[in-house]
């Protein structure tokens, strides 16, 4: 199995080293193609109209200067892997959870999505942080359960028309209560908001608080309250069939 690793925290981020360890337990044909710097929140952005540079950091390890996770997967799948695309694209391990509607802007999720669009099994992985206690990332659960999580997904004959979003809970290894396939949390309102900068000269886009109410059976609460590793499949075919049928009688007059 050929594996391509990417992320959105940058090629030197600690989470990508965790992912490399996970991949090495699954295959000896592992490649890393990742942004040279932090691309968090980049979503599925592509870099058009601007030349990108490849910085080879070692054998089968490349940084794309100024590139997004999606750029990196395209570069890997269509060129850097020498014409033999990866069977599995692993994106992460992200520092912080990717849950609910936040997945729409996640560069980590985009890496897995782009991998699936190229025909690979795409899996995004994130290690949750309990922000009320600390912003320090404890990678223990991603390290301990990452291999098993990937194997569990692959054993389901992972469909190529979906990608998978995996989150590891922010608790001790001993407190992890297993793994669960769950839907993503659809928030009742947009999560992101405007916050003025302290100097009054600009502003930040932030998440001031998690929109509520939360579904106890969806990813957010199953991860946080039930302390389970969550796995959510996302479809590449995004057409909403009910709305499509409702539009069947469209007419211009």
C-alpha positions in Angstrom: 0.0 0.0 0.0 1.4 3.4 -1.0 0.6 6.1 1.5 0.7 9.9 1.0 0.7 12.1 4.1 -0.2 15.8 4.2 -1.5 18.3 6.8 -2.5 21.9 7.2 -0.2 22.7 10.2 2.9 22.6 8.1 5.5 20.0 7.2 7.5 20.5 10.5 4.4 20.3 12.8 4.6 17.6 15.5 1.3 16.1 14.3 2.7 15.1 11.0 5.4 13.1 12.8 2.7 11.2 14.6 1.0 10.5 11.3 4.3 9.3 9.8 4.6 6.8 12.7 1.0 5.6 12.0 1.8 5.2 8.3 5.1 3.4 8.9 3.2 0.7 10.8 1.0 0.1 7.8 3.4 0.4 4.9 7.1 0.9 4.0 6.0 3.0 1.0 5.2 6.3 2.7 5.5 9.8 1.2 5.0 13.2 2.8 3.9 16.3 0.8 2.8 19.1 3.0 2.7 22.9 3.2 5.9 24.6 4.3 4.0 26.7 6.8 0.7 26.8 8.7 -2.4 26.6 6.4 -5.1 26.1 9.1 -8.5 27.2 7.9 -7.4 27.1 4.2 -10.2 24.7 3.4 -10.1 23.3 -0.1 -8.3 26.3 -1.5 -6.1 25.9 -4.6 -3.3 28.2 -5.6 -4.1 29.5 -9.1 -2.1 32.1 -11.0 0.9 32.0 -8.8 3.9 29.7 -9.2 4.6 27.2 -6.4 8.0 25.8 -5.5 8.8 22.3 -4.2 11.4 22.1 -1.4 12.6 18.5 -1.0 13.3 17.9 2.7 14.6 14.3 2.4 13.8 11.0 0.8 10.0 11.0 -0.1 9.5 14.2 1.9 8.5 17.4 0.3 7.3 20.9 1.3 5.2 23.0 -1.0 6.2 26.6 -0.4 3.1 28.7 0.2 0.9 25.8 -0.9 -2.4 24.6 0.6 -3.1 21.0 1.6 -5.1 20.5 -1.6 -2.2 21.8 -3.6 0.1 19.3 -1.8 -2.2 16.3 -2.6 -2.4 17.3 -6.2 1.3 17.7 -6.5 1.9 14.3 -4.8 -0.8 12.3 -6.6 0.0 13.7 -10.1 3.7 14.2 -10.0 5.9 13.8 -7.0 5.0 10.2 -6.4 6.5 9.4 -9.8 3.3 8.5 -11.6 2.1 5.9 -9.1 -0.6 7.6 -7.0 -1.1 6.7 -3.4 -3.7 4.2 -2.3 -4.3 5.9 1.0 -4.1 9.7 1.8 -3.7 10.5 5.5 -4.2 14.2 6.5 -3.0 15.4 9.9 -2.7 14.7 12.7 -4.2 18.1 13.3 -3.5 20.0 16.5 -7.1 20.5 17.6 -10.4 18.9 16.8 -12.2 19.3 13.5 -15.9 18.8 14.2 -19.3 19.9 13.1 -19.6 22.6 10.4 -15.9 23.6 11.1 -15.0 20.7 8.8 -16.1 22.9 5.9 -13.1 25.2 6.3 -10.6 22.6 7.6 -7.5 22.2 5.5 -7.0 18.9 7.2 -10.3 17.6 5.9 -9.5 19.1 2.5 -6.4 17.0 2.3 -8.3 13.8 2.8 -11.1 15.0 0.4 -8.7 15.8 -2.4 -7.1 12.4 -1.9 -10.5 10.7 -2.3 -11.2 12.8 -5.4 -8.0 11.2 -6.9 -9.3 7.7 -6.1 -7.5 7.0 -2.8 -9.0 6.3 0.5 -8.8 9.7 2.3 -8.7 9.9 6.1 -8.3 13.2 8.0 -7.2 12.8 11.6 -7.3 15.4 14.5 -6.3 15.3 18.1 -8.8 17.2 20.3 -7.7 19.8 22.8 -9.6 20.7 26.0 -9.2 24.5 25.5 -10.8 25.2 28.9 -7.8 23.6 30.6 -4.9 24.2 28.3 -3.9 24.9 24.7 -1.1 22.3 24.9 -1.7 19.3 22.7 -1.5 15.8 24.3 -0.9 13.5 21.3 -1.2 10.3 23.4 -4.5 9.1 22.0 -3.6 9.8 18.3 -0.4 7.9 18.9 -2.0 5.0 20.8 -5.1 4.5 18.6 -4.2 6.0 15.2 -3.1 2.7 13.6 -6.2 0.8 14.8 -8.5 3.6 13.6 -7.0 3.5 10.1 -7.2 -0.3 10.0 -10.8 -0.3 11.2 -11.8 2.1 8.3 -9.8 0.1 5.7 -11.5 -3.1 6.9 -14.9 -1.6 5.9 -13.6 -1.7 2.3 -13.4 2.1 2.5 -15.4 3.6 -0.4 -13.6 5.9 -2.8 -16.6 8.2 -3.1 -16.3 9.3 0.5 -13.6 10.6 2.8 -13.4 10.1 6.5 -13.0 12.5 9.4 -11.5 11.1 12.6 -11.1 12.8 15.9 -9.3 11.6 19.0 -10.7 12.8 22.4 -8.9 15.0 24.8 -8.6 12.6 27.8 -6.2 10.0 29.1 -5.6 6.9 27.1 -7.2 4.9 29.9 -10.4 6.9 29.6 -11.0 6.4 25.9 -14.3 4.6 25.5 -13.8 3.0 22.1 -14.6 4.2 18.6 -17.9 5.3 17.0 -19.2 6.1 13.6 -21.3 9.3 13.9 -22.8 12.1 11.9 -21.2 15.6 11.9 -22.8 18.2 14.1 -24.9 20.7 12.0 -24.8 23.9 14.0 -28.0 25.9 14.4 -26.1 29.0 13.3 -22.7 29.9 11.8 -19.9 29.2 14.2 -17.5 32.0 13.0 -17.7 35.6 14.1 -15.9 39.0 13.8 -13.7 40.2 16.7 -12.0 43.5 16.6 -8.3 43.5 17.2 -6.9 45.0 20.4 -5.2 47.8 18.5 -8.5 48.8 16.8 -6.9 48.7 13.4 -8.3 45.4 12.2 -10.2 42.3 13.1 -10.0 38.6 13.6 -12.3 35.8 12.4 -12.9 33.7 15.6 -15.2 31.1 17.1 -16.4 32.9 20.3 -18.4 29.9 21.5 -19.8 26.7 20.2 -23.3 27.2 18.8 -25.9 25.2 20.7 -28.0 23.1 21.1 -25.8 20.1 20.3 -27.0 16.7 19.2 -25.8 14.1 21.8 -25.4 11.5 19.0 -23.2 13.6 16.7 -19.5 14.0 16.6 -19.1 17.0 18.9 -20.7 15.5 22.0 -19.7 11.9 21.3 -16.1 13.0 21.3 -16.3 15.4 24.3 -18.9 13.8 26.6 -18.6 10.1 25.6 -14.8 10.2 25.2 -15.0 8.1 22.0 -12.9 8.3 18.9 -15.3 9.6 16.3 -15.3 8.6 12.6 -17.6 10.6 10.2 -17.8 9.7 6.5 -18.4 12.6 4.1 -19.8 12.2 0.6 -18.0 13.6 -2.4 -21.3 13.7 -4.3 -22.9 16.6 -2.4 -26.2 17.0 -4.3 -29.1 17.3 -1.9 -31.7 14.9 -3.3 -34.8 16.3 -1.6 -34.0 19.9 -2.8 -33.2 18.5 -6.2 -36.6 16.9 -6.4 -38.2 20.1 -5.1 -36.6 22.0 -8.0 -37.9 19.5 -10.6 -40.7 21.9 -11.7 -38.4 24.9 -12.2 -39.5 27.1 -15.1 -38.6 30.5 -16.5 -42.2 31.3 -17.1 
